[in-house]
Each structure stands twice: as C-alpha cells, then as structure tokens.
Amino acid sequence: MVLTPETDLFGESAETIEADEVGWQEEFSASIELLRSMASEARESYLTGHATPMHFAADGRIVRDPLR
C-alpha cells in the first residue's frame, strides 16, 4: 500500500473516516442511556463496598486473587 496525502495509515480516505465517525456517533447516542445505567450501577456497587480493586500481573493480565 502506498500512502498518499488523501489516505491515512490504513489506506482510508478522509470521506471514509468521516462516514465511520458518523456511524460511531449514532451508535454511541443510541446507547447513552444504557451507559448511564451501567455507570450508575457501578457507582452503587463501589459506594456500598461491593466492588473490589482489580489486580494485574506484570504482563497486564487480570489476577483474580493476588494472595493465592
């Protein structure tokens, strides 16, 4: 693939990228209420002590119980 001023690193034109962005915005606006509900649920879990900290291994994997 040859990059030109009309394409990005993946060969996408500005028009294609713009159309893709419009699609993502539509998807996001359609799911905003679901995202708010999920955030509210997560906040409630945190405030009531039901959420626990996440622990990660050196390679980035989640460690379920770091004391084991």
C-alpha positions as CSV (number, residue, x, y, z in Angstrom):
1,M,0.0,0.0,0.0
2,V,1.3,3.4,-0.9
3,L,0.4,6.3,1.4
4,T,-0.8,9.4,-0.2
5,P,-2.0,12.8,1.2
6,E,-5.5,11.5,0.6
7,T,-5.3,8.4,2.8
8,D,-4.4,7.5,6.3
9,L,-2.0,4.8,7.6
10,F,-4.6,2.1,6.8
11,G,-5.5,3.5,3.3
12,E,-8.7,5.1,4.4
13,S,-9.8,8.3,2.8
14,A,-11.0,11.3,4.8
15,E,-14.5,10.7,3.5
16,T,-14.5,7.1,4.7
17,I,-13.2,8.1,8.1
18,E,-15.8,10.8,8.4
19,A,-18.6,8.3,7.4
20,D,-17.2,5.9,10.0
21,E,-17.3,8.6,12.7
22,V,-20.9,9.4,11.9
23,G,-21.7,5.7,12.4
24,W,-19.9,5.6,15.7
25,Q,-21.7,8.7,16.9
26,E,-25.1,7.2,16.0
27,E,-24.1,4.0,17.9
28,F,-23.0,6.0,21.0
29,S,-26.1,8.2,21.1
30,A,-28.3,5.1,20.8
31,S,-26.6,3.6,23.8
32,I,-26.2,6.6,26.1
33,E,-29.0,5.6,28.4
34,L,-27.5,2.1,28.8
35,L,-24.1,3.6,29.5
36,R,-25.6,5.8,32.2
37,S,-27.4,2.9,33.7
38,M,-24.2,0.8,33.8
39,A,-22.3,3.7,35.3
40,S,-24.9,4.2,38.0
41,E,-24.9,0.5,38.9
42,A,-21.1,0.5,39.1
43,R,-21.1,3.6,41.3
44,E,-23.7,2.0,43.6
45,S,-21.5,-1.1,43.9
46,Y,-18.5,1.0,44.7
47,L,-20.3,3.1,47.3
48,T,-21.8,0.1,49.1
49,G,-18.5,-1.8,49.2
50,H,-19.4,-4.5,46.8
51,A,-16.8,-3.5,44.3
52,T,-13.2,-4.8,44.8
53,P,-10.0,-3.5,43.3
54,M,-8.6,-5.1,40.2
55,H,-5.1,-6.5,40.3
56,F,-2.8,-7.1,37.4
57,A,0.1,-9.3,36.6
58,A,3.3,-7.8,35.2
59,D,2.2,-8.7,31.7
60,G,-1.2,-6.9,32.1
61,R,-3.4,-9.9,32.7
62,I,-6.0,-9.6,35.5
63,V,-5.1,-11.5,38.6
64,R,-8.3,-12.7,40.3
65,D,-6.9,-13.2,43.8
66,P,-3.4,-11.8,44.3
67,L,-3.0,-13.5,47.6
68,R,-3.2,-17.0,46.2
